[in-house]
């Protein structure tokens, strides 16, 4: 797998024309960084959608964000000397803990809470792409608010220049250099897709926004969600320390892409100072990709709350609040319609609904929608053969996992949380492709790859919910380090040490 990807990328970058186009710097990042992100995005889209590519720059998203850029052109830029800046993925949730109930970022909530409580003198800020909730437990600002009129003009000029350069060299790359199809069609498609006015303009303006935000906020330590920024942006603060925190699973093929780009274009300055992994398995992948100067295993801070689940959650109260039947077993389905083909979605819904109908009054189905999918849930309501309880993204998933007897998913990281809480998992994968995450091969989930098998797998677990317990501890050690409730403390200690280092 790794050598195959490397060969494909080498065939594209063997020609100096591609390298010369991508080597140019923007402000926060060089252009190759955004090309790498785009190639990974298109690859993942093809994997999820069965060979087709869905466009991130859809009309609704692009129009909404462009509107914010225009709105903020002449607005006053928020400026505040910041000690620690969090870069968010815009997932804000209600958190129930032992001592408090709050609204916070889904990845950073425990770190923010610990720093606010134990170190109130430290100035915290959070940078996000959406409008943050008003009752958030940290000061937050929209990165788009740092747009300037000159950025729009410069982005347009830069994009047009790069498109012209690409089109001049595209024919040579695709035909003269590639008569035997040695350059993979996916790579050529990815490059051609990347060098579009919308794509380059989008990345260029986003780049300006991050650069301007870092300049105005002037943080000493940045801690970023790895789904947003994995690499260290350029800053006028030479002493800035950049930490990337793992948010979910890590794809080996994505790390291969990143390793190749770092090897071809990278410099020491763009690598993050620290990458915090949640387990040894992921550390090996990050060591291989070489995206960070130092990779450390500390566990997952957002899972600390699960170490105290019995102190926080009351199943009878949760069941009552959701209007569920206390006499029926709860099956939780954590869905992902946004990352599956329409055929797979329909097959999965039919399989789950038929199974629930066959189990009659023994169980009740609760569907927890993924934050990235349509929260109106049209696919689930269109099928009227069964009536589940459908819950949106702002519901506490941990509370649902604590209350259920078993959970179903395809490759969501909620399966990891279920394993932590000792809940049996079914991986429902009707795509015809191999599992993207190895829950089944590691022995902590049952795999269902045909609609007709879901009923028997569900019945098997309901009859004996201990059948997947044997590999649990081994899995946690490999992928989650340990669930001791102290991952937050370990991360906070690193942040404090870096702050002290910057003072000296």
N, C-alpha and C positions, 0 to 999 in steps of 0.2 A: 504493500500500500504506500509506504513512505517513498520508496525508490521510484514507483510509478508516478506519483505526484511530482517529485523532484525532476524527473525526466521531462515531464510536460512543461513545467515552469522554465527549465533550462532552455528548452527549444524556443520559447518565446523571448527570453532575455539574452539569448546568445547574440542577437543583433544589437549593435550599439544605438540604433535609432530609438528603440523602446526605452533603453536605459537613459538616454539623454533627455527624453521627454519627461520621464518620471522623476528624475533626480532633482528637479527644481523645488525650492522651498516655498511654502506659503508663509504663514506666520507662526502658528502653533506647531504645525507638522509639515514634513515634506510631502510632495504629491504621491509618492509611492505608497505611503501609509494608507491613503484613502483608496488607492487602487487595490491594495491588499484586502482592505475591508470589503470592497465591492465584489472582488472575486470570491471571497468566502461567503458573502451574502447570496450571490447567484448560485454557488455550489449547494448551499443549504436549501435554497428555494427549489432547486432541481430535485434534491433528495426527498424533500417533503411532498412535493407536488407531482412526483412521478415523471420527471423529465421536463416539465414546463417551468417557466420562470415567471414569478409574479413580481410586479414592479413596486418597490418601496415608495417611489415617488408618485403615488397615486394622487389623483386630483384633489381629493378631500384633504389629505395630510399636507401636501405641498402648499395648497391654497391657504390653509389655516396658518401654517408656519410663515409663509411669505407675508401674510397679513400682519403677523406679529412683528416681523422685521421692519415693515413699512411704518407701523404704528410707533415703534420705538426709535426711529431714526433721530427724531428731534427731542426725545425725552431725556430727562436728567439721568445720568448713569449712577447707579448705586455704588458708593465707594465706602469701604470700611476695612481698615487694617485687620486682617483675619489671622488667627493662629492656626486653626484647622479648618480646611474646606473639604466638604463631602461633595462628590459628584454623583448625582442620583440617576436612576433609571426611570424615575417618575412612577414608582409603585408605592403609593401611600396607603397604609392600612391602619385599622384600629387594632391596637395591641393590648391584650389583657395580661398583666404580670402579677407576681405575688404582692407587690407594693402599690401598683398604680395601673390606671387605664389611660391610654394615650393614643394620639394619632401621630404616626411617624413614618419614616422610610422603611420599607419592608426588609432591607438588608442591614441598614445601619442603626436601627432603633436602639438596640442595647448599648452600642458604643456611644451614641449621642447621649443617652440617659446616664450612663456611667460617668462620662466626662462632665456633663452638666452638674451632676450631684457631687462628685468627688473633687472636681477641679473647676469651681464656678468662676475663677479668674481667667480661664481660657476662653477666648473669643471664638465662637463656632459659627460657621455659615454653611448653607447647603445650596448647591447650584443644580438646577433642574431645567428641563426643556418645556414642561407644561407649567400652568399656573399652580403654585403650591396651595394646599388647603390652608385656610386662615388659622386653624387651631393646631397647626404643626408644632412639635416640641423643639423647634430650632428655627432661627432666622433663615429664611430661604429667599432666593432670587432667581428669576428666569434668565437663562443664559442669552436668550434672544433680545433681552433688554439692552444688551451691550452693542447692538447694531449701530453703525454710523453710515451716513449717506455716502461717504467716500469708499466705504467697504463694498457697497453695492456696485459702484462704478468700477473699482479695481477688480472685483470678482468677475464682472462681465468681460472686461478687457483680458484678464488672465484666461478665462474659459475659452474665449474666441481664439486666442493665440495658441492654446494647447490643441484645440480641435483642428486648426489649420495644420499644425505640425504633425498630428496623428494622420490626417488624411493624405498628406504628402507622402508619408512613409507606409501607409496601410497597404497600398497595392503591392509594393515590394515585399512586405512581410508575408502577405497572404498568398502571393502567386510566385514571384521569382524565387523567393527563399523557401517556398513551401510546395513545390510541385508534387512531392511524394506524400503530402499530408503529414509531414513529420511534426508540425505544430498542431496540437490538439484543437479540435473545433470549439471545445468549451472555452479554452484560453482565448482564442481569437474572438469568440462571441463576447466574452467578459470584457476584453480590452475595448472592443467596438462599442459596447454598451456603456462602458465607463467614460469614454470620450464623447459625451453628449452635452449639449448646452445646459440642460436641466440638471444633470448629474454633477458636472463640474461646478456649475454655479451654486448648487446646493452645498457641496462640500466646502467650497471656498468661503462662502458666507458663514457657515458653521465654524470654520477654522478661525475667521476673524473674531467671531463672538467669544470663543474660548480664550483666545489670546487677549482680547480686551478685558474680559472678566478677570483673568489672572492678574493683569496689570493693575486693575482698579482695586481688587480685593487683597492683593499682595499677600497670599497665604505663606506660612512657613512650612506647613505640612498639608499635602493633599492626599485624601484617601478616596479612591474611585471604585465604582462598581465595574467589574471587568467586562460587562456587556456594553458599557459606554466608552470608556477609555482604558486600554491596557498599557499603552505606551506613555512616556512622559512628555508633555507638551513643552515647547520652548517658553522660557520665562525670563524676565529681566532680573529676577531674584536668583542669583547664582547658588544660593544656599537652600533653595527649595528641595524638600524631600517628597518623593512621590511614591505612594503605596497603592498597589492594586489588590483588591479583595475578591477572591473567588465567590461568585454568586450562585452558580449551579454546576452542572457537570461540564467537563472539558472534552472536546472532540479531538482525538489523535490526529485526524486529517487536517483540522484547522491549525494545530500546532506545527504541522509539517509546512503548511503554507507560510506561517509566520516565520519559521526558521529560515526558509528559503529567501524570503524578502529581507530579513535581517542580514543574512549572509551577503546578498547581492548589493544592498543599499545602505544597511544600517550603520549607525555609529553608536558609541558608548552613551552619548547624551540622550538618545531617544528611549533607551531601555529604562523601565521603572526601577526605582531603588530597591523596592521590596515587592514580591508577590506573595500574598498570604494564602496558602492552600489549606483545604479542610482535611486532607488525608495524604498518605505517602504515595498512593497511586497517582494522584494528580501532580505531586511534586516531581515525579519522574518525567511526566509529560512536559511540565514547564521548564525543567532543567534542559530537556532536549530542545525546546523551541528557542531558548536563550533570549527570551524577551525581557528578562529582569536580571539585575545584577546579583540579587540574592533571593532565593526561594525558601520560604520557611513554612513549616506545618504548625498550625495553631488550632485546628478545628474550625467549626463554623459558628461565629458569634450569635447569629439569629436562631441557632438551635439550642442555645443555653436555656431558653425558656422551657424546652421540652424536658430538660432534666428535672424540672419542678412542676411538671404537668398535673400531677395528682393534687398539688397544693393550690393550683390556679383554677382548674376546671371542675365543674360539677355537672356530670352527665344528665342528671334529671332536670336541672335548670336549663341546660342547652336544648334538650328535647322539648321541654315546655315552651321555651322562647321561640323555637322554630315551628311550633305547632305539629310536632311529630307524635306518632303513637308510641307510648312507652312500652307497649307489649310486643312490638315488632322489632326485629333486628334491622340495623341500619347498614345499607351498602352505599358507600360513597364513591361516586364516579368523578374523578378530576379530569376534565375534558381538555381537548386541544384542537378544536375544529379548524383553527386558523392555520395549522401546519399540516393539514391532510387534504387529500383530494376529495371532491364531492362524492365520488363512488365509495371511498373508504368511510367517510363520515356516515353516509346512509346505511352502509352495511353494519357499522359499529352500533348505530342507534337501534337498528332492527334487532341485532344480536342481544343487546342489553335489555331492550323492552320485552322481547320474547322470553328471555330468561326470567325477568321479574314477574311476568304474567304466569309463567309456569310454576313459579314458587308460591304463587297465590298470596295468602295472608301471612305467610311466614316472615316476609321482609318488606322494607320500604326503601325506595331509591332516592338518594339525595344527589343532585348534580351540582358540582361546584365549577362554574365557568372560569376558564383561564382568563387572566386580565387582558390578554391581547385579542381575544375573540369577541364576536358580536354579542354584547350583553343583553340584547333583546331575544337571543336564543331562537331564531326562527326555525332552524333545523329540528330542534327538539320538540317544538310545539306543532310543527307540521305533521309529525307522526302522532296520531291520536289513539294508538293501540294501548298506550299506558300513560298514566299521569304521574310523573315524578315531582319532587320538590326541587325547583331550580333556583339556585342562589348565585348572586353576582359577585364581582371581584372584591368588594369591600367586606365580605364576610370573613371572619377569622377561621382560616383553614385548619389551624392547629386544634381549635375547639371541635371542628367536625371530625378530624382524624381521631381525636381522643374519644369521641362518642360512638364511632362506627365499629362494626364487627369485622369489616373487611373493606378494602378499597380497590377500585379498578382505574387503570390509566394506561397510556401507551408508553411515554418516556418522560413524563413529568418528574421533576425533582421532589414532588410531594411524596413519591414512593419512598425516597430516603427518609422523610419525616415519619412515614408510616412504619418503616423498619425500626426507627428509633423508639417509637411508641409500642413496638411489638405487635403491630397489626399486620395480618396477612395481606398480600398484594397479588392481584392478577394483572398481568401485562396483556392488554388486548391489542394485537397488531394484525390487522387484516389487510395490510398493504401488499403482501407478497414479498416484501423485502426483509432482510435481517433486522433484528432489533438494533436501534441506535444506541441504546444504553443497556449495560449488561446485568440488569437485575435478575433475569432468569438464569443466565449462565453462572451467576454467583450463588444461586440457590436460595435467594430471598424472595422470589416471586414465582408463580406459576404462569407459563406462557400459553396464550390461546391464539391460534393462527387460523382458525376456521370457525365460522359462526356457530356451527352445530356443537362445538366443544365447550362453549361458555357455560351452559347449564351444568354440565357434569363437573367442571372445575369449580364453579361457585358452590355447588352442593357438597363437594368434597371438603372445601374449606369450612363451610358452615357446620358440617358434621364433626370436624376436628380442626380447630383453629391453631393447633400447635404444630402443624405439619411443616411449617417453614421456619421454625424457631432455631433449628440446629446450626445454621450458618450465620445467624444474626450477629453474634459477637465478633466473629472473624471478619464479617463484612464491615462492621463499624470500625474496627481497627484499621482496615485497609483504606477505606474511603472517607472516614469521618474522624479519624484520630481517636478521640474518646468523647463521650457525652458526660462531662463532669461539671457542666455549668460554669466553666472558667475560661472559655475561649475569648469572651469579651474582655476579661481581665488581662489576658495575654496580649491582645491587640492594643488595648489602652496603654499598657506598660510600654509597648514599642513606640506608640505615638508620643508619650511623655518623654521617653529617652531621646527621641529625635528633636523634640522641642528644646530640651535642655542642650542638646548638641548644637542647635542653631544659635542659641544664646551665646555659647562660648566661641 
